[in-house]
């Protein structure tokens, strides 16, 4: 079963389960005059609608690349996640506006043993559904499914709160419907904002996952000719489409043909292992001046703000040394770099130094 088929199948299961819960909760809410249960039913309805949008977004995102969209339509999945977050946010705001007045003018509720059993069953169903949907989403990297699964888990917690309020109402004759409705609405609003923020991070371009970055670099460095992998950059064109670039450090005696074969080998290896298309750049390494490189690394190691130095090369004919430096975003970057530059110039004054500022985009 393909990723698209798994998303559609999981979403259809979610739609069926949520519609069944909507019917049961709506009937119980009306019969018991419970605003909390009625709002819970509305929330289940928005869950079903979210699953429908997930299916539509997945179908559109699966369209093949064309002339106008050579990178495909994968990012449409992110737009569907934004729509889902907006629907959930609207449901939360609406619930808050309806629940707030109930705190001051509570309705009289009439719970029956049957209604309590239905609520209890709904709690169990939503817990199982939430776990199932979220696990599938995490396994196939679907933000929409992960969000739906998390939302289902929140629903279960909220339904459990409704059940507790009902028991309190029966035995203590205290109405907590309005307060509970406000709590439910605030949780829904928070969940929608978290969902929206996560999706927008993916659309804008979030920091590369540190574990993925480490695995990619280690995989590249398994090739004997590679001394190191640096400047890894990845661009997301959808959950299943990722492209990027990386620089590798190699011996400066390699020929153009050697480099050609090496970069092809790296690109093929990463694509076969991670389905990521990488463009490979080259840093040449000349070991004749390893003493200068070692001195530079020793100086930089004294500053904990320095994350990495790479791309070191000495152009002997021009008496020029160039290298890239990555300094932590939170540090006084210029101050740290100037100190390092001054110290290496004092140790090897016969060269001019060009320090290239690089950025910490992955761990």
C-alpha positions in Angstrom: 0.0 0.0 0.0 1.4 3.4 -1.0 1.7 6.4 1.3 -1.3 8.1 -0.4 -3.4 5.0 0.0 -2.5 4.7 3.7 -3.5 8.3 4.3 -6.8 7.9 2.5 -7.6 4.6 4.2 -6.8 6.1 7.7 -8.9 9.2 6.9 -11.9 7.2 5.8 -11.8 5.2 9.1 -11.6 8.5 11.0 -14.6 9.9 9.1 -16.8 6.8 9.8 -15.9 6.6 13.5 -16.4 10.4 14.0 -19.8 10.4 12.2 -21.0 7.6 14.5 -19.8 9.5 17.5 -21.5 12.7 16.2 -24.8 10.9 16.0 -24.6 9.4 19.5 -23.3 12.5 21.2 -25.8 14.8 19.5 -28.7 12.6 20.7 -27.3 12.4 24.2 -26.6 16.1 24.3 -30.1 17.1 23.3 -31.8 14.6 25.5 -29.7 15.6 28.6 -29.7 19.3 27.7 -25.8 19.1 28.0 -24.0 21.9 26.3 -20.6 20.1 26.9 -21.8 16.9 25.1 -23.4 18.9 22.3 -20.2 20.8 21.7 -18.2 17.6 21.9 -20.5 16.3 19.1 -19.7 19.4 17.0 -16.0 18.9 17.6 -16.3 15.3 16.2 -18.1 16.7 13.2 -15.1 19.1 12.5 -12.8 16.0 12.9 -14.7 14.2 10.1 -14.5 17.3 8.0 -10.8 17.5 8.6 -10.4 13.9 7.4 -12.2 14.8 4.2 -9.9 17.7 3.6 -6.9 15.5 4.3 -8.1 13.1 1.6 -8.6 15.9 -0.9 -5.2 17.4 -0.1 -3.4 14.1 -0.4 -5.0 13.5 -3.8 -4.0 16.9 -5.1 -0.5 16.6 -3.7 0.0 13.3 -5.5 -0.3 14.9 -8.9 2.8 14.3 -11.1 5.2 17.3 -11.7 4.5 19.3 -14.9 6.0 22.3 -16.8 4.6 24.9 -14.4 5.3 22.9 -11.2 8.5 20.9 -11.9 8.9 20.1 -8.2 5.5 18.5 -8.0 2.5 19.4 -5.8 3.6 17.9 -2.5 3.3 21.2 -0.6 -0.5 21.1 -1.1 -0.5 18.8 2.0 0.7 21.7 4.1 -2.2 23.9 2.8 -4.7 21.2 3.7 -3.2 21.1 7.2 -3.6 24.9 7.5 -7.3 24.6 6.5 -7.8 21.9 9.1 -6.1 24.1 11.7 -8.4 27.0 10.8 -11.5 24.8 11.0 -10.5 23.6 14.5 -9.7 27.1 15.6 -13.2 28.3 14.4 -14.8 25.4 16.3 -12.9 26.4 19.4 -13.8 30.0 19.3 -17.5 29.2 18.6 -17.5 26.8 21.5 -16.1 29.4 23.8 -18.7 32.0 22.8 -21.5 29.5 23.5 -20.1 28.2 26.8 -19.1 31.4 28.5 -22.7 32.6 29.2 -23.5 29.1 30.6 -21.1 29.7 33.5 -23.5 32.5 34.8 -26.8 31.0 33.7 -26.3 27.2 33.7 -28.8 24.8 32.1 -30.4 22.0 34.0 -29.1 18.7 32.8 -30.7 15.2 33.0 -28.1 12.5 32.7 -29.2 8.9 32.4 -27.1 5.7 32.9 -27.4 5.1 29.1 -25.9 8.6 28.3 -23.1 8.0 30.7 -22.2 4.7 29.1 -22.2 6.3 25.7 -19.8 9.0 26.9 -17.5 6.4 28.4 -17.5 4.3 25.2 -16.7 7.5 23.2 -13.7 8.1 25.4 -12.3 4.6 24.7 -13.1 4.9 21.0 -11.4 8.2 20.6 -8.3 7.1 22.5 -7.9 4.1 20.2 -8.6 6.1 17.1 -6.2 8.8 18.1 -3.4 6.4 18.8 -4.0 4.6 15.5 -4.2 7.7 13.4 -1.1 9.4 15.0 1.0 6.2 14.7 0.2 6.0 11.0 0.9 9.7 10.5 4.3 9.4 12.2 5.3 6.3 10.3 4.5 7.9 6.9 5.4 11.5 7.8 1.9 13.0 7.4 1.4 16.2 9.5 -2.3 16.1 8.8 -2.7 12.6 10.2 -0.5 13.4 13.2 -2.6 16.5 13.9 -5.8 14.5 13.6 -4.5 11.8 15.9 -3.5 14.3 18.5 -6.9 16.0 18.2 -8.6 12.7 18.7 -6.6 12.2 21.9 -7.6 15.6 23.2 -11.2 14.8 22.4 -11.0 11.7 24.5 -9.6 13.7 27.5 -12.4 16.3 27.0 -15.1 13.6 26.8 -13.6 12.1 30.0 -14.0 15.5 31.6 -17.6 15.7 30.5 -18.2 12.3 32.1 -16.7 13.4 35.4 -18.8 16.6 35.3 -21.9 14.5 34.7 -21.1 12.3 37.7 -20.6 15.4 39.9 -23.9 16.8 38.6 -25.8 13.6 39.5 -24.4 13.2 43.0 -23.6 16.8 44.1 -26.1 18.7 42.1 -23.5 21.1 40.9 -23.5 22.2 37.2 -20.1 22.5 35.7 -21.3 22.5 32.1 -20.4 26.2 31.4 -16.9 25.9 33.0 -16.2 22.6 31.2 -17.4 24.1 27.9 -14.9 27.0 28.3 -12.1 24.6 29.2 -13.0 22.4 26.2 -13.0 25.5 23.9 -9.6 26.7 25.2 -8.0 23.3 24.7 -9.4 23.2 21.1 -8.1 26.7 20.4 -4.6 25.9 21.7 -4.4 22.6 19.7 -5.4 24.5 16.5 -2.7 27.1 17.1 -0.1 24.5 17.7 -1.1 22.7 14.6 -1.0 25.9 12.6 2.4 26.8 13.9 3.9 23.4 13.1 2.6 23.5 9.5 3.7 27.1 8.9 7.2 26.1 10.1 7.4 23.4 7.4 6.1 25.9 4.8 8.5 28.7 5.8 11.5 26.4 6.2 12.3 25.1 9.6 15.7 24.0 10.9 16.9 20.6 9.6 16.1 17.7 11.9 19.4 17.1 13.8 19.1 13.3 13.7 18.5 13.3 9.9 21.4 15.7 9.4 23.7 13.5 11.4 22.7 10.3 9.6 23.2 12.0 6.2 26.7 13.2 7.0 27.7 9.9 8.5 26.4 8.1 5.4 28.4 10.4 3.1 31.6 10.0 5.2 31.4 6.2 4.9 32.9 6.8 1.4 36.7 6.5 1.8 37.6 9.5 -0.3 35.5 11.9 1.8 37.2 13.6 4.8 34.1 15.4 6.0 30.6 16.6 5.0 29.6 20.2 5.6 27.0 22.9 4.7 24.1 20.5 4.5 21.0 22.3 3.3 17.6 20.6 2.6 14.5 22.1 1.0 11.1 20.5 1.5 8.8 20.3 -1.5 6.3 18.1 0.4 6.5 15.2 2.9 7.8 12.9 0.1 10.0 15.3 -1.9 13.2 16.7 -0.4 16.2 18.2 -2.3 19.3 19.9 -1.0 23.1 20.3 -1.2 26.2 19.4 0.7 29.9 20.2 0.5 32.4 17.3 0.9 36.1 17.7 1.7 38.4 15.7 -0.6 42.1 15.5 -1.4 43.3 18.3 -3.8 45.1 15.7 -6.0 41.8 14.2 -7.2 41.2 14.7 -11.0 38.0 16.2 -12.4 37.0 12.7 -13.4 37.6 11.4 -9.9 35.5 14.2 -8.5 32.7 13.6 -11.1 32.5 9.9 -10.1 32.7 10.7 -6.4 29.8 13.2 -6.4 27.7 10.8 -8.5 28.4 8.0 -6.0 27.4 10.3 -3.1 24.2 11.5 -4.8 23.1 7.9 -5.7 23.9 6.6 -2.2 21.8 9.3 -0.4 18.9 8.9 -2.8 18.8 5.1 -2.4 19.0 5.3 1.4 16.8 8.4 2.1 15.1 9.3 -1.2 16.7 12.8 -1.0 18.2 14.4 -4.1 21.5 16.0 -3.2 23.8 18.3 -5.2 27.4 17.8 -4.1 30.0 20.6 -3.9 33.7 20.2 -3.2 36.2 21.5 -0.6 39.8 20.8 -1.6 42.2 19.8 1.2 45.9 20.3 0.9 47.8 18.5 3.7 51.0 20.3 3.1 49.8 23.1 5.4 48.3 20.8 8.1 50.2 22.7 10.8 48.3 25.9 10.1 45.0 24.0 10.0 45.8 22.3 13.3 46.8 25.6 14.9 43.5 27.2 13.7 41.4 24.3 15.1 43.3 24.5 18.4 42.6 28.2 18.7 38.9 27.8 17.8 38.5 24.9 20.3 39.0 27.5 23.2 35.8 29.2 22.3 32.6 27.2 23.1 30.6 29.5 20.8 32.4 28.1 17.8 30.4 25.2 16.4 32.6 24.2 13.4 35.4 25.3 11.1 35.6 23.7 7.7 36.6 24.4 4.1 40.2 25.2 5.1 42.5 25.7 2.1 45.9 27.4 1.6 46.5 29.0 -1.8 50.3 29.2 -1.5 50.9 31.3 -4.6 48.7 34.0 -3.3 49.7 33.6 0.3 46.0 33.3 1.2 44.2 31.1 3.7 40.4 30.7 3.5 38.0 28.8 5.7 34.4 28.8 6.8 33.4 29.3 10.4 30.1 28.6 12.2 29.5 30.6 15.4 26.4 30.1 17.6 23.5 32.4 16.8 23.3 33.5 20.5 27.0 34.5 20.8 28.7 37.8 20.0 29.7 36.5 16.6 31.9 39.4 15.4 33.8 39.5 18.7 34.6 35.7 18.7 35.6 35.7 15.0 37.9 38.7 15.4 39.7 37.1 18.3 40.3 33.9 16.4 41.4 35.8 13.3 43.9 37.9 15.4 45.4 34.9 17.1 46.0 32.9 13.8 47.5 36.0 12.2 49.9 36.3 15.1 51.0 32.7 14.7 51.3 32.6 10.9 51.7 36.3 9.8 53.1 35.3 6.4 49.6 34.6 5.1 46.4 36.7 4.6 43.3 35.2 6.0 39.8 35.2 4.6 37.2 34.0 7.1 33.8 33.1 5.5 30.8 33.5 7.8 28.6 30.4 7.7 25.4 29.6 9.6 24.2 26.8 11.9 21.3 25.4 9.9 21.7 21.8 11.1 23.3 20.1 14.1 
